[in-house]
Amino acid sequence: MELTNKLKSLRTARGVTQEALAEAVGVSAQAVSKWERGQAMPDVSLLPELAVYFGVTLDGLFGLTEEKEYDRIQNVLWDKRLLPHAEFDQAERWLDEKIAAGYRAADCHRLKADLYNHQAGFLRNAAAEEAKAALAIDPDCREAHGELNTAMRGYIPDWCARNHHKEIAYYQQFVKDHPDSWKAWLWLLDNLLDDGRFEEAEQAIEGLAKADNTFRVPLYRGLLLWHQGKRKEAHAIWDKMLKEFGSDWLVWFSMADVAAMELRYDDAVAMYRKGIKTQTAPKYVDGFESIAQVYEICGNYPAAIAALEEELELLKQDWDTTEGETADSVRREIKRLKAK
């Protein structure tokens, strides 16, 4: 729909006259009349004001299809560090409307969760900086230490606050209803292992084995042994896994994660690079992010920066991404490391 027709549609749907719209945005009624007849176009500076007045996004003024508006919201979450309140509210309202109308309901619920998590992620980072500012003034402020830990998702000493019983209960019921969902079995297993509920984890591995016949079964058999302190037995299983499934890049990433947890940092870097090399394009950037973190832990900041620069190059080559929050977040990490 053309902008001129869209403006008339929005105005009539809201039940306002041309005169009322003209007064709201500071133009003459004749100007609005010309817009709606296609004889003139609103000045570009008026578009945000018109969007706010009608409660739509700027793209909504141009009559985007539902599919394009859905994609637009997703792209905004990838490209922006924080959504302004008006844009957040518009996206939330649009998704609620589509869910109510039955349009791609599951996708819209998922995107709405992404919307909330996106804002929460920025606010957690902002909260961390405020807590640090408080501690710079008062190093003994107990509450500020607590806020910093919450913001940075640090370790919580209280079992009642850190255990995962609610998520475990959800996924235990989920896999009963959807026993073939191997991804759900993995989420269940990760939380069971983290809580030390090993007998239930062993049963869950059997459920996973029925839903999945890839490397994930020996991977989690090994992880169960590893968490039980039986590392020699765990590595024996993983050695066989690498021989059988070594062509899968995820195997190398998984083993690199284990090596990092065991503080075998050189092995971890080598395995992450093996995983990166094994991937087919477009490749994920997780490997370079992990390598950068390993090097930072080791105090090798130049190597960490180099890994992040490799990540930027991968984003450019494989994802055609050089701007927006996806790339900017990496540049901020490079800047932070250079300041060390």
N, C-alpha and C positions, 0 to 999 in steps of 0.2 A: 504494500500500500504506500502511495506517495505521501510525503510529509504533509502536503496540503490537505489531502483527504483524511490523514490520520488526525490532524489537529481538529478538523470539524467533527470527526467521530468521537474524539475524546471530550470535546466541548459539549456536544449534545448528550453524550452518555452521562456527563456530570450535571446536566440540566442548567447550564449557565448561558447567558446571552453573549453575543460578540462584545457588547459594551462592557459587561462585567469582566470578561477575559482581558479586554484592552486596558481597563483600569488596573487590574491586578499586576500586569507586567509593564505598565507605563507607556502604552502606545495609544494611538487613536483607534476608534472603532472601524474607521475606514481601512486602516492598516490590516486589522484582523480579517476584514471582509476580503481584501486583496489576497491575503495568504490563502484563504479557503477557496478562492476562485482560481488560484494558481497564477495570479497576475504579479505576485511578488513573493519573496521568501523572507522569513524572519532573519534579522541580523544574527550572526553566529553567537554573539554575546548573550542573546536572549534565550538560546536553547536550554542551558541549565535551569534558568528560571521557569521556563515552560514545563520542563520535566518535573521539577519540584511541585509546581502548581497542580499538575495532573497526577502526581504520585507514581510516575513511571521513570524508567531509566532513560538516558539520552537515546540509547538504541531503540527503546520502546516508542519514541517519537517517530521513528522511521518504519515502524511496523515489522519488526523482526519476527520470523516464524518461531514457534515454540522450540524447535530443535536448535535454531541459531541462538536464541536467548539462553537456553540451557548451556550450550557450548561457551557463550560469552561469559557467563558466571564462572564456569570452570576455569576459563583462561584468566579471568581476573584474579582468582585465588592463586594461580600459578605465578602471576606477574606482579602482584602488589604485596608489599609487606604488611600493610594494614588497610582495611577498607574503611573509608569515612562512614560515620553513623548513617547518613542518608542512603549511601549506596548499600550498606549492610542491610538496612531496613527494607529497601526495595527488593533486594535479592531474596531475603527471607519471606517477604510478602508474596513475591511471584512464586516461589517454591510451594508455599502453603496453598496458594490458589490451584496450582497444577496437581498437587497431591489430592486436594478435595475433588478436582475434576477427573481424577483417575489417569492423568497423563504421566506415563513412565513413573509410576508411584515409587517403586523400589529405587530407581535411579535418583529421583528427587529427594527421597529420604536420605540416601547416601550422600548426595551433594549438600544437603542441609547440614549433615553431620560434619562434612568437610568445611563448610562455612563457619560453623561454631568452633571447630578445632583450629582453624586458621586464625581466627581472632584470639582464641585462648592462647595460642602459641606466642603471638606477639605480646600479649599482656603478661604472660609468664616472664618473657625476657625483660619487659619493662619493670615488672615487680622485682626481678633480681637486681636490676640497677638501682632501684630505690632502696632496697634492703642494704646493698653495698654502701650507698651514700649514708645511710643511717649508721652503719657500723664504722665508717670512717670517722664519724663524729663521736660515737659511743661504742667502743669495741666490746663492751660487756653487755650490750643490749640483748637480752635473751630472746625477746620477741622477734628482733630483726634477724637473728640467726635462724630462728624457726621459719620466718617468711622466706629467707634466702634458700633454705633447704627445700621448702615447698615449691618455690619458683623454679629451682634447678632440678627438681625431681630427684633429690638426693636420697640417701639411705634413711629410713625411718626406724629408730630402735624399737618402737612399740609394735609388738606383733599384731595387735588388734587393728593397727592402722595400715600395716604393710601387707598383710596376707590377702590372697586373691579369692576368698571363698565365694563371693558373689559371682564373679566371672566364671569360676569353675562350675558352680551350680548351673549357670546359664548354659555353658557348653556341654555339660553332662546331659542335660535335657535335649539340647540341640542335636547331639549325635545319636540320641535315641530316635529322634524324629527324622534325622537325615544321616543314616549310618554310612552312606557312600561319600559324604563330604570330607575328603581327606584334609582340606584346609582347616575345617573345624576341629578335627582330631589334633592337628598341630597346635592350635591355640589352646586347647584343653591340656595337652601334654606340657607345653611350656609353663603354664601356670601351676600345674601339679608339681613339676620338678622344682620350680622356684620355691614352692611351699614345703618341699620335702615329703610330699604324699606319694611315696614310692610304690606302695602296693597298688594304689589306684592308677598310677602311671603305667605300671606293668600291664594292667588290664587294658588300659587305653591303647598301648602299643599293639596289642592283639587286634583291637578294633581297627587301628590304622592299617595293619597288615591286610585286612580284608578289603579295605577301600583303596589301597595304594600298593603297587609292587615295584616302586622305584627305590632309589638310594635312601629315601626318608626312613624306611623301616630299620635298616642297620644303623643309620645315623642316630635314631632315638634309642635304639637298644644300647648303643655306646654311651649316649648321654645319660641314660638311667644309671649305668654302671659308674660313669664319671662322677655323677652327683653323689653316689654312694661311697665314693673314695676308692673305687676299684679301677684305677686309671690304666693299669697294665692290660687288664681284660678289655677295657673300652678301646684302647688303641689297637688291640689285636683285631677287633671287629672292624674298626675304621680302616685298617690296612687292607683288609679284604674288600671293603667297600670301594676304596680308591682304585683297586685293580679292576673291579667289575664296572664301576660307574665313572671312571676318571675323565670321560669325555664330556661330562656335564659340569658346566662352570659353577653351578650351585654347590657341588660337592667340594670344590676347592675353597669357595667362600666359607662354607660351613666349617671346614677344617682350619681355615685361617682364623675364624672366630675362636675356636678351641685353643689354637696356639697363642692367641693374644691373651686369653683368660689364664693360660699357664705361664704367661710372661715370656714366652719364646718369641720375642718380637721379630727377630730376623726371619724365622720360619713363617711367621704370620705375613710379613711383607711379601715374601717369596710366593706364598700361596695365594694372596690377594692378586698379585700380578699374574699368576698362572690362571686364575679365574677370569681376570680381565682379558687375557689373551685368548682364552677358550670361548668367550662369548662371541656371538654373531651380532653384527650391527642391526639396529642401533643398540649400543651398549649402555648399561646402567652405570651411574657414577659412584655407586656405593663403595666400590673397591678403592677408589682414590680417596674418598672421604675417610675410610678406615685407615688407609696407609698414613694419611696426614695426622690422624689422631695418634697412631702408634709413634710416629716420629716426634710429635709434640710431647708425649709422655716421656720419651727418651731424652728430651731436651735438644733434639736436632731440628731446630726451627727452619734452617734453610731447606732441609729435605722435606719438611712438612709443607712449606710454601711451594716447593717444586711440584709436589703431588697435587696440590690444589690448582696450580697452573695447568697441570695435565687434565684436571677435571674441567676447567674452563675450555680447554681445547677440544675435549670430547663433546661437551655441550654444543660447541660451535659446529663441529664436523658431523656428529651423528644426529643432533636434535635441532640444528639451525637456530640455536638459542644463544644470543649474546647480550640481551637486555632483559629487564624485568627482575623480579625477586629471585628467581632460580639462579641467575648468574650473579646478581648483586650480593646475595648471601655469601657466595664463595669469595667475592672480592672483599667483603667485610672481614672474613676470616683471615685472608691474606694480610690485610691492613693491620689486624690485631696482632698477628704473629710477627710482622715486621717491627712492631713497636716493642717487642720483648727484648 
